Amino acid sequence: MTRRQPEACRSMEELRVEIDRLDRELVRLLAERSRYIARAVALKSREGLPARIDERVEAVVVNVRREAERQGLDANLADKLWRAMMDEFIAYEEKRLHRK
């Protein structure tokens, strides 16, 4: 499928096709990230680490904000999205770590 740049979209239908394509890609990337989080559970369990490591959370946010600014995305939006996502992944880790 040919990708169109936003300015090349001549109708809402064309624009929605591209947004849907991006949504599928974002879901694919989140699923890949989830697999790494699942692996983190095993490693944290083995190493005796907690699910939430505040220093790591803040380092991730700093990196994401920097990349958002570089890419022209509102850094505050990226910050909110990543914190929400990380909270969900950390809750997943906590459930798995406490089962063991």
C-alpha positions as CSV (number, residue, x, y, z in Angstrom):
1,M,0.0,0.0,0.0
2,T,1.3,3.4,-0.9
3,R,1.7,5.8,1.9
4,R,0.5,9.4,1.5
5,Q,1.9,12.3,3.3
6,P,-0.8,14.3,5.2
7,E,-0.7,17.2,2.7
8,A,-1.2,14.7,-0.2
9,C,-4.5,13.6,1.2
10,R,-7.3,15.1,-0.9
11,S,-10.3,13.9,1.1
12,M,-11.2,12.8,4.6
13,E,-11.5,9.3,3.3
14,E,-7.9,9.3,2.1
15,L,-6.8,10.9,5.4
16,R,-8.7,8.2,7.4
17,V,-7.0,5.4,5.4
18,E,-3.6,6.8,6.5
19,I,-4.7,7.3,10.1
20,D,-6.0,3.7,10.2
21,R,-2.7,2.5,8.8
22,L,-0.8,4.4,11.5
23,D,-3.1,3.0,14.2
24,R,-2.4,-0.5,13.1
25,E,1.4,0.3,13.2
26,L,1.1,1.8,16.7
27,V,-0.8,-1.3,17.9
28,R,1.9,-3.5,16.4
29,L,4.6,-1.5,18.2
30,L,2.7,-1.5,21.5
31,A,2.3,-5.3,21.2
32,E,6.1,-5.6,20.6
33,R,6.7,-3.4,23.7
34,S,4.4,-5.6,25.7
35,R,6.5,-8.6,24.9
36,Y,9.5,-6.8,26.3
37,I,7.5,-6.0,29.4
38,A,6.6,-9.6,29.8
39,R,10.3,-10.5,29.6
40,A,11.0,-7.8,32.2
41,V,8.8,-9.6,34.7
42,A,11.0,-12.7,34.5
43,L,14.2,-10.7,34.8
44,K,12.9,-8.5,37.6
45,S,11.7,-11.6,39.5
46,R,15.1,-13.3,39.1
47,E,17.0,-10.1,40.1
48,G,14.6,-9.2,42.9
49,L,13.6,-5.9,41.4
50,P,10.3,-4.1,41.9
51,A,7.9,-3.5,39.1
52,R,8.1,0.3,39.5
53,I,11.6,1.8,39.4
54,D,11.0,5.5,39.7
55,E,14.4,6.5,38.3
56,R,13.7,4.4,35.2
57,V,10.2,5.9,34.7
58,E,11.6,9.4,34.8
59,A,14.5,8.5,32.5
60,V,12.0,7.1,30.0
61,V,9.9,10.3,30.2
62,V,12.9,12.5,29.7
63,N,13.9,10.5,26.6
64,V,10.3,10.5,25.2
65,R,10.0,14.3,25.7
66,R,13.3,14.9,24.0
67,E,12.3,12.7,21.0
68,A,8.8,14.2,20.9
69,E,10.3,17.7,20.6
70,R,12.7,16.4,17.9
71,Q,9.8,15.0,15.9
72,G,7.6,18.0,16.3
73,L,5.1,16.4,18.8
74,D,3.9,18.2,21.8
75,A,6.2,17.0,24.6
76,N,3.5,17.4,27.2
77,L,1.2,15.1,25.2
78,A,3.9,12.5,24.9
79,D,4.6,12.8,28.6
80,K,1.0,12.1,29.5
81,L,0.6,9.3,27.0
82,W,3.8,7.5,28.2
83,R,3.1,7.9,31.8
84,A,-0.4,6.4,31.3
85,M,1.1,3.6,29.2
86,M,3.9,2.9,31.8
87,D,1.4,2.9,34.6
88,E,-0.5,0.1,32.8
89,F,2.6,-1.9,32.1
90,I,3.8,-1.5,35.7
91,A,0.4,-2.7,37.0
92,Y,0.8,-5.7,34.7
93,E,4.3,-6.4,36.1
94,E,3.1,-6.0,39.7
95,K,0.3,-8.6,39.2
96,R,2.8,-11.0,37.7
97,L,5.5,-10.4,40.2
98,H,3.2,-11.0,43.2
99,R,1.9,-14.3,41.7
100,K,5.3,-15.9,42.0
